[in-house]
Amino acid sequence: MGSSQMLKGVLEGCVLALIGRGETYGYELVSELDRYGFHDVAEGTLYPLLMRLEKRGAIRATYRASEKGPRRKYYAVTKAGRQEIAQFAQEFSELSHAVARVLGSSDCEVHHDR
């Protein structure tokens, strides 16, 4: 997936939704995102996003010991974060339906240069 302003908002909602499924840490999130098709999400993109979510109160972070190496920072969704997930799901659904209607409209033809 390409990088754009639109993708940033979608990525944030998806990261929040993944954290909402269960406590997780950064590298695990990168792997999950890749599994779902967000192949170009680097840790340098993810960690500032996690910091914004934490600052906003949508997630909370706790440090835990790791079996392999240094302790890890685990993220969990808060009550406010759960509300954000529901709002994101609703808004994204409405947007994707609107876009599908526009793209599927018989009045909307895509012309290609020949």
URCOR-V632854 format. One record per run of one state. SS is the DSSP state (@ for helix, = for strand, . for the rest). FROM is the first residue (numbers start at 1). TO is the last residue. Records with the same first field share a line. If there is no record, write none. Layout:
BEGIN
SS=FROM-TO ; FROM-TO
END
This chain:
BEGIN
.=1-4 ; 21-23 ; 36-42 ; 57-58 ; 65-71 ; 78-78 ; 105-114
@=5-20 ; 26-35 ; 43-56 ; 79-104
==24-25 ; 59-64 ; 72-77
END
